[in-house]
Amino acid sequence: MDITALTATQGYADLRRATQPGPAGETTGEATGETTPPAAALARDFAATLREGEDTAIAAMTGEADPHSLVQALVQTELAVETAVTVRDRVVEAYQEILRMPV
């Protein structure tokens, strides 16, 4: 029996589960057992990242946090904002493309 065939089969099986959406396109919260739409979960994660960055910045100004954690929080916040702007730009671009379609 070829071990690489088993590894490849397992890899394909793992990818298949990752690419299949949940029921009605929803994701489930593992810890709370709640079901939320993916966009709501992304918005909640984005807000939490911004809140953590602000909290770390306030802690650094009062001397409770070290500069390394401040820089790390700022980089995470910057990445989250850049991602949100990129997604917004893509949505606007798609909407404009739909408006240009002949009816």
DRENTORKOL-3810 file (N, C-alpha, C; in nm, 4 decimals):
REM DRENTORKOL-3810
@n.u->0.0849; n.v->-0.1175; n.w->0.0000; ca.u->0.0000; ca.v->0.0000; ca.w->0.0000; c.u->0.0892; c.v->0.1234; c.w->0.0000
@n.u->0.0577; n.v->0.2202; n.w->-0.0842; ca.u->0.1370; ca.v->0.3415; ca.w->-0.0988; c.u->0.0916; c.v->0.4457; c.w->0.0038
@n.u->0.1846; n.v->0.4906; n.w->0.0891; ca.u->0.1509; ca.v->0.5864; ca.w->0.1943; c.u->0.1175; c.v->0.7232; c.w->0.1373
@n.u->0.1758; n.v->0.7614; n.w->0.0234; ca.u->0.1464; ca.v->0.8917; ca.w->-0.0354; c.u->0.0030; c.v->0.8983; c.w->-0.0855
@n.u->-0.0499; n.v->0.7857; n.w->-0.1299; ca.u->-0.1890; ca.v->0.7841; ca.w->-0.1748; c.u->-0.2822; c.v->0.8096; c.w->-0.0572
@n.u->-0.2520; n.v->0.7522; n.w->0.0579; ca.u->-0.3343; ca.v->0.7750; ca.w->0.1765; c.u->-0.3261; c.v->0.9200; c.w->0.2226
@n.u->-0.2075; n.v->0.9769; n.w->0.2184; ca.u->-0.1888; ca.v->1.1154; ca.w->0.2595; c.u->-0.2636; c.v->1.2092; c.w->0.1652
@n.u->-0.2554; n.v->1.1843; n.w->0.0361; ca.u->-0.3253; ca.v->1.2678; ca.w->-0.0617; c.u->-0.4764; c.v->1.2562; c.w->-0.0438
@n.u->-0.5245; n.v->1.1352; n.w->-0.0196; ca.u->-0.6681; ca.v->1.1154; ca.w->0.0002; c.u->-0.7159; c.v->1.1905; c.w->0.1232
@n.u->-0.6395; n.v->1.1836; n.w->0.2312; ca.u->-0.6754; ca.v->1.2558; ca.w->0.3524; c.u->-0.6734; c.v->1.4066; c.w->0.3279
@n.u->-0.5741; n.v->1.4537; n.w->0.2536; ca.u->-0.5662; ca.v->1.5960; ca.w->0.2217; c.u->-0.6852; c.v->1.6431; c.w->0.1405
@n.u->-0.7260; n.v->1.5650; n.w->0.0417; ca.u->-0.8437; ca.v->1.6005; ca.w->-0.0374; c.u->-0.9697; c.v->1.6003; c.w->0.0476
@n.u->-0.9810; n.v->1.5056; n.w->0.1379; ca.u->-1.0984; ca.v->1.4998; ca.w->0.2249; c.u->-1.1038; c.v->1.6224; c.w->0.3160
@n.u->-0.9897; n.v->1.6655; n.w->0.3678; ca.u->-0.9862; ca.v->1.7842; ca.w->0.4529; c.u->-1.0239; c.v->1.9088; c.w->0.3745
@n.u->-0.9736; n.v->1.9203; n.w->0.2517; ca.u->-1.0061; ca.v->2.0364; ca.w->0.1697; c.u->-1.1533; c.v->2.0385; c.w->0.1314
@n.u->-1.2093; n.v->1.9254; n.w->0.1087; ca.u->-1.3503; ca.v->1.9197; ca.w->0.0711; c.u->-1.4372; c.v->1.9754; c.w->0.1822
@n.u->-1.4070; n.v->1.9404; n.w->0.3087; ca.u->-1.4850; ca.v->1.9929; ca.w->0.4204; c.u->-1.4670; c.v->2.1433; c.w->0.4338
@n.u->-1.3487; n.v->2.1932; n.w->0.4044; ca.u->-1.3223; ca.v->2.3358; ca.w->0.4189; c.u->-1.3933; c.v->2.4176; c.w->0.3121
@n.u->-1.4144; n.v->2.3598; n.w->0.1951; ca.u->-1.4758; ca.v->2.4360; ca.w->0.0871; c.u->-1.6267; c.v->2.4224; c.w->0.0816
@n.u->-1.6834; n.v->2.3297; n.w->0.1539; ca.u->-1.8283; ca.v->2.3138; ca.w->0.1536; c.u->-1.8902; c.v->2.4071; c.w->0.2567
@n.u->-1.9880; n.v->2.4874; n.w->0.2159; ca.u->-2.0509; ca.v->2.5774; ca.w->0.3124; c.u->-2.1380; c.v->2.5007; c.w->0.4095
@n.u->-2.1637; n.v->2.5649; n.w->0.5229; ca.u->-2.2532; ca.v->2.5071; ca.w->0.6224; c.u->-2.3967; c.v->2.5183; c.w->0.5758
@n.u->-2.4921; n.v->2.4812; n.w->0.6588; ca.u->-2.6320; ca.v->2.4892; ca.w->0.6193; c.u->-2.6738; c.v->2.6336; c.w->0.5928
@n.u->-2.7300; n.v->2.6585; n.w->0.4793; ca.u->-2.7806; ca.v->2.7894; ca.w->0.4362; c.u->-2.6729; c.v->2.8960; c.w->0.4372
@n.u->-2.5460; n.v->2.8584; n.w->0.4123; ca.u->-2.4382; ca.v->2.9549; ca.w->0.4042; c.u->-2.4014; c.v->3.0182; c.w->0.5362
@n.u->-2.4288; n.v->2.9507; n.w->0.6468; ca.u->-2.4014; ca.v->3.0068; ca.w->0.7774; c.u->-2.2847; c.v->2.9356; c.w->0.8433
@n.u->-2.2218; n.v->3.0046; n.w->0.9360; ca.u->-2.1154; ca.v->2.9446; ca.w->1.0144; c.u->-2.1617; c.v->2.9350; c.w->1.1580
@n.u->-2.1090; n.v->2.8415; n.w->1.2311; ca.u->-2.1493; ca.v->2.8250; ca.w->1.3696; c.u->-2.0366; c.v->2.8670; c.w->1.4611
@n.u->-2.0721; n.v->2.9281; n.w->1.5721; ca.u->-1.9737; ca.v->2.9616; ca.w->1.6738; c.u->-1.9455; c.v->2.8384; c.w->1.7569
@n.u->-1.8212; n.v->2.7961; n.w->1.7638; ca.u->-1.7888; ca.v->2.6718; ca.w->1.8324; c.u->-1.8066; c.v->2.6839; c.w->1.9827
@n.u->-1.7646; n.v->2.7953; n.w->2.0394; ca.u->-1.7677; ca.v->2.8093; ca.w->2.1845; c.u->-1.9101; c.v->2.8319; c.w->2.2360
@n.u->-1.9883; n.v->2.9129; n.w->2.1658; ca.u->-2.1209; ca.v->2.9486; ca.w->2.2145; c.u->-2.2313; c.v->2.8648; c.w->2.1527
@n.u->-2.2043; n.v->2.7997; n.w->2.0440; ca.u->-2.3051; ca.v->2.7192; ca.w->1.9779; c.u->-2.4026; c.v->2.8019; c.w->1.8969
@n.u->-2.3759; n.v->2.9309; n.w->1.8800; ca.u->-2.4673; ca.v->3.0161; ca.w->1.8054; c.u->-2.4393; c.v->3.0079; c.w->1.6566
@n.u->-2.5397; n.v->3.0414; n.w->1.5780; ca.u->-2.5261; ca.v->3.0417; ca.w->1.4333; c.u->-2.5400; c.v->3.1854; c.w->1.3846
@n.u->-2.4381; n.v->3.2347; n.w->1.3131; ca.u->-2.4412; ca.v->3.3713; ca.w->1.2619; c.u->-2.3994; c.v->3.3715; c.w->1.1164
@n.u->-2.4515; n.v->3.4659; n.w->1.0383; ca.u->-2.4062; ca.v->3.4782; ca.w->0.8998; c.u->-2.2577; c.v->3.5149; c.w->0.8964
@n.u->-2.1857; n.v->3.4731; n.w->0.7929; ca.u->-2.0415; ca.v->3.5026; ca.w->0.7857; c.u->-2.0101; c.v->3.6512; c.w->0.7893
@n.u->-2.0912; n.v->3.7350; n.w->0.7268; ca.u->-2.0634; ca.v->3.8790; ca.w->0.7256; c.u->-2.0741; c.v->3.9372; c.w->0.8658
@n.u->-2.1702; n.v->3.8911; n.w->0.9437; ca.u->-2.1845; ca.v->3.9405; ca.w->1.0808; c.u->-2.0665; c.v->3.8972; c.w->1.1662
@n.u->-2.0193; n.v->3.7750; n.w->1.1459; ca.u->-1.9039; ca.v->3.7268; ca.w->1.2222; c.u->-1.7791; c.v->3.8062; c.w->1.1846
@n.u->-1.7627; n.v->3.8377; n.w->1.0574; ca.u->-1.6481; ca.v->3.9176; ca.w->1.0140; c.u->-1.6537; c.v->4.0585; c.w->1.0711
@n.u->-1.7721; n.v->4.1184; n.w->1.0722; ca.u->-1.7865; ca.v->4.2530; ca.w->1.1279; c.u->-1.7568; c.v->4.2527; c.w->1.2772
@n.u->-1.8018; n.v->4.1493; n.w->1.3469; ca.u->-1.7755; ca.v->4.1392; ca.w->1.4905; c.u->-1.6257; c.v->4.1219; c.w->1.5167
@n.u->-1.5576; n.v->4.0389; n.w->1.4363; ca.u->-1.4135; ca.v->4.0202; ca.w->1.4513; c.u->-1.3374; c.v->4.1492; c.w->1.4203
@n.u->-1.3819; n.v->4.2228; n.w->1.3193; ca.u->-1.3183; ca.v->4.3492; ca.w->1.2831; c.u->-1.3308; c.v->4.4491; c.w->1.3977
@n.u->-1.4501; n.v->4.4595; n.w->1.4544; ca.u->-1.4716; ca.v->4.5519; ca.w->1.5663; c.u->-1.3886; c.v->4.5106; c.w->1.6878
@n.u->-1.3783; n.v->4.3810; n.w->1.7118; ca.u->-1.2982; ca.v->4.3334; ca.w->1.8254; c.u->-1.1501; c.v->4.3653; c.w->1.8049
@n.u->-1.1013; n.v->4.3520; n.w->1.6824; ca.u->-0.9612; ca.v->4.3851; ca.w->1.6537; c.u->-0.9349; c.v->4.5331; c.w->1.6771
@n.u->-1.0265; n.v->4.6190; n.w->1.6319; ca.u->-1.0101; ca.v->4.7624; ca.w->1.6548; c.u->-1.0144; c.v->4.7954; c.w->1.8032
@n.u->-1.1052; n.v->4.7323; n.w->1.8757; ca.u->-1.1182; ca.v->4.7564; ca.w->2.0193; c.u->-0.9914; c.v->4.7134; c.w->2.0945
@n.u->-0.9356; n.v->4.5983; n.w->2.0562; ca.u->-0.8126; ca.v->4.5511; ca.w->2.1198; c.u->-0.6964; c.v->4.6464; c.w->2.0918
@n.u->-0.6894; n.v->4.6987; n.w->1.9700; ca.u->-0.5849; ca.v->4.7947; ca.w->1.9358; c.u->-0.5965; c.v->4.9224; c.w->2.0175
@n.u->-0.7199; n.v->4.9709; n.w->2.0327; ca.u->-0.7414; ca.v->5.0913; ca.w->2.1130; c.u->-0.7072; c.v->5.0670; c.w->2.2593
@n.u->-0.7477; n.v->4.9536; n.w->2.3124; ca.u->-0.7172; ca.v->4.9207; ca.w->2.4518; c.u->-0.5668; c.v->4.9110; c.w->2.4756
@n.u->-0.4968; n.v->4.8505; n.w->2.3818; ca.u->-0.3508; ca.v->4.8393; ca.w->2.3949; c.u->-0.2850; c.v->4.9762; c.w->2.3852
@n.u->-0.3357; n.v->5.0620; n.w->2.2966; ca.u->-0.2795; ca.v->5.1972; ca.w->2.2842; c.u->-0.3011; c.v->5.2762; c.w->2.4132
@n.u->-0.4178; n.v->5.2647; n.w->2.4719; ca.u->-0.4452; ca.v->5.3341; ca.w->2.5981; c.u->-0.3557; c.v->5.2798; c.w->2.7090
@n.u->-0.3386; n.v->5.1483; n.w->2.7123; ca.u->-0.2525; ca.v->5.0869; ca.w->2.8140; c.u->-0.1071; c.v->5.1308; c.w->2.7949
@n.u->-0.0632; n.v->5.1465; n.w->2.6718; ca.u->0.0739; ca.v->5.1905; ca.w->2.6466; c.u->0.0933; c.v->5.3354; c.w->2.6893
@n.u->-0.0079; n.v->5.4188; n.w->2.6699; ca.u->0.0032; ca.v->5.5592; ca.w->2.7099; c.u->0.0075; c.v->5.5752; c.w->2.8616
@n.u->-0.0589; n.v->5.4854; n.w->2.9325; ca.u->-0.0586; ca.v->5.4936; ca.w->3.0787; c.u->0.0569; c.v->5.4156; c.w->3.1400
@n.u->0.1377; n.v->5.3504; n.w->3.0560; ca.u->0.2544; ca.v->5.2786; ca.w->3.1053; c.u->0.2269; c.v->5.1357; c.w->3.1470
@n.u->0.1094; n.v->5.0825; n.w->3.1135; ca.u->0.0733; ca.v->4.9461; ca.w->3.1523; c.u->0.1124; c.v->4.8423; c.w->3.0474
@n.u->0.1447; n.v->4.8854; n.w->2.9271; ca.u->0.1815; ca.v->4.7921; ca.w->2.8200; c.u->0.3176; c.v->4.8309; c.w->2.7634
@n.u->0.3899; n.v->4.7313; n.w->2.7169; ca.u->0.5219; ca.v->4.7576; ca.w->2.6602; c.u->0.5094; c.v->4.8032; c.w->2.5143
@n.u->0.6110; n.v->4.8691; n.w->2.4619; ca.u->0.6049; ca.v->4.9189; ca.w->2.3236; c.u->0.5874; c.v->4.8078; c.w->2.2196
@n.u->0.6425; n.v->4.6895; n.w->2.2479; ca.u->0.6303; ca.v->4.5792; ca.w->2.1520; c.u->0.4843; c.v->4.5397; c.w->2.1328
@n.u->0.4084; n.v->4.5295; n.w->2.2405; ca.u->0.2671; ca.v->4.4925; ca.w->2.2265; c.u->0.1883; c.v->4.6028; c.w->2.1575
@n.u->0.2288; n.v->4.7287; n.w->2.1785; ca.u->0.1624; ca.v->4.8393; ca.w->2.1095; c.u->0.1846; c.v->4.8310; c.w->1.9590
@n.u->0.3081; n.v->4.8074; n.w->1.9187; ca.u->0.3388; ca.v->4.7966; ca.w->1.7758; c.u->0.2642; c.v->4.6788; c.w->1.7143
@n.u->0.2606; n.v->4.5673; n.w->1.7862; ca.u->0.1900; ca.v->4.4494; ca.w->1.7352; c.u->0.0408; c.v->4.4775; c.w->1.7194
@n.u->-0.0203; n.v->4.5442; n.w->1.8168; ca.u->-0.1626; ca.v->4.5771; ca.w->1.8078; c.u->-0.1893; c.v->4.6744; c.w->1.6937
@n.u->-0.0997; n.v->4.7713; n.w->1.6744; ca.u->-0.1182; ca.v->4.8674; ca.w->1.5655; c.u->-0.1069; c.v->4.8006; c.w->1.4286
@n.u->-0.0153; n.v->4.7062; n.w->1.4156; ca.u->-0.0005; ca.v->4.6350; ca.w->1.2883; c.u->-0.1243; c.v->4.5501; c.w->1.2607
@n.u->-0.1768; n.v->4.4833; n.w->1.3631; ca.u->-0.2983; ca.v->4.4035; ca.w->1.3438; c.u->-0.4158; c.v->4.4924; c.w->1.3052
@n.u->-0.4272; n.v->4.6079; n.w->1.3696; ca.u->-0.5352; ca.v->4.7010; ca.w->1.3369; c.u->-0.5199; c.v->4.7543; c.w->1.1954
@n.u->-0.3975; n.v->4.7878; n.w->1.1568; ca.u->-0.3728; ca.v->4.8369; ca.w->1.0213; c.u->-0.4091; c.v->4.7314; c.w->0.9171
@n.u->-0.3726; n.v->4.6074; n.w->0.9429; ca.u->-0.4060; ca.v->4.4992; ca.w->0.8506; c.u->-0.5571; c.v->4.4802; c.w->0.8400
@n.u->-0.6276; n.v->4.4886; n.w->0.9527; ca.u->-0.7733; ca.v->4.4741; ca.w->0.9507; c.u->-0.8388; c.v->4.5864; c.w->0.8713
@n.u->-0.7913; n.v->4.7090; n.w->0.8894; ca.u->-0.8491; ca.v->4.8221; ca.w->0.8166; c.u->-0.8194; c.v->4.8102; c.w->0.6674
@n.u->-0.6965; n.v->4.7741; n.w->0.6319; ca.u->-0.6622; ca.v->4.7575; ca.w->0.4907; c.u->-0.7463; c.v->4.6480; c.w->0.4260
@n.u->-0.7707; n.v->4.5395; n.w->0.4986; ca.u->-0.8544; ca.v->4.4315; ca.w->0.4469; c.u->-0.9973; c.v->4.4792; c.w->0.4257
@n.u->-1.0511; n.v->4.5537; n.w->0.5227; ca.u->-1.1875; ca.v->4.6052; ca.w->0.5099; c.u->-1.1994; c.v->4.7005; c.w->0.3918
@n.u->-1.1005; n.v->4.7846; n.w->0.3715; ca.u->-1.1023; ca.v->4.8785; ca.w->0.2586; c.u->-1.0947; c.v->4.8027; c.w->0.1262
@n.u->-1.0116; n.v->4.6995; n.w->0.1212; ca.u->-1.0003; ca.v->4.6195; ca.w->-0.0010; c.u->-1.1324; c.v->4.5493; c.w->-0.0333
@n.u->-1.1960; n.v->4.4932; n.w->0.0674; ca.u->-1.3257; ca.v->4.4266; ca.w->0.0459; c.u->-1.4294; c.v->4.5285; c.w->-0.0003
@n.u->-1.4313; n.v->4.6454; n.w->0.0636; ca.u->-1.5255; ca.v->4.7495; ca.w->0.0231; c.u->-1.5037; c.v->4.7901; c.w->-0.1220
@n.u->-1.3768; n.v->4.8076; n.w->-0.1602; ca.u->-1.3457; ca.v->4.8462; ca.w->-0.2986; c.u->-1.3917; c.v->4.7402; c.w->-0.3978
@n.u->-1.3732; n.v->4.6136; n.w->-0.3618; ca.u->-1.4162; ca.v->4.5060; ca.w->-0.4520; c.u->-1.5683; c.v->4.5022; c.w->-0.4652
@n.u->-1.6387; n.v->4.5263; n.w->-0.3553; ca.u->-1.7858; ca.v->4.5271; ca.w->-0.3597; c.u->-1.8344; c.v->4.6427; c.w->-0.4459
@n.u->-1.7766; n.v->4.7597; n.w->-0.4292; ca.u->-1.8150; ca.v->4.8757; ca.w->-0.5098; c.u->-1.7848; c.v->4.8496; c.w->-0.6567
@n.u->-1.6690; n.v->4.7910; n.w->-0.6844; ca.u->-1.6326; ca.v->4.7607; ca.w->-0.8227; c.u->-1.7308; c.v->4.6605; c.w->-0.8847
@n.u->-1.7695; n.v->4.5596; n.w->-0.8087; ca.u->-1.8665; ca.v->4.4617; ca.w->-0.8595; c.u->-2.0020; c.v->4.5267; c.w->-0.8843
@n.u->-2.0431; n.v->4.6148; n.w->-0.7945; ca.u->-2.1705; ca.v->4.6845; ca.w->-0.8107; c.u->-2.1681; c.v->4.7724; c.w->-0.9354
@n.u->-2.0585; n.v->4.8423; n.w->-0.9558; ca.u->-2.0471; ca.v->4.9270; ca.w->-1.0753; c.u->-2.0473; c.v->4.8432; c.w->-1.2023
@n.u->-1.9862; n.v->4.7275; n.w->-1.1968; ca.u->-1.9870; ca.v->4.6382; ca.w->-1.3132; c.u->-2.1287; c.v->4.5899; c.w->-1.3438
@n.u->-2.2057; n.v->4.5625; n.w->-1.2410; ca.u->-2.3450; ca.v->4.5208; ca.w->-1.2602; c.u->-2.4255; c.v->4.6352; c.w->-1.3223
@n.u->-2.4002; n.v->4.7581; n.w->-1.2779; ca.u->-2.4725; ca.v->4.8723; ca.w->-1.3336; c.u->-2.4393; c.v->4.8953; c.w->-1.4798
@n.u->-2.3188; n.v->4.8586; n.w->-1.5230; ca.u->-2.2794; ca.v->4.8768; ca.w->-1.6622; c.u->-2.3360; c.v->4.7702; c.w->-1.7550
@n.u->-2.3926; n.v->4.6642; n.w->-1.6998; ca.u->-2.4433; ca.v->4.5555; ca.w->-1.7835; c.u->-2.5661; c.v->4.6016; c.w->-1.8624
@n.u->-2.5711; n.v->4.5661; n.w->-1.9891; ca.u->-2.6907; ca.v->4.6028; ca.w->-2.0670; c.u->-2.8103; c.v->4.5165; c.w->-2.0247
@n.u->-2.9242; n.v->4.5780; n.w->-2.0259; ca.u->-3.0455; ca.v->4.5070; ca.w->-1.9844; c.u->-3.1225; c.v->4.4556; c.w->-2.1017
END
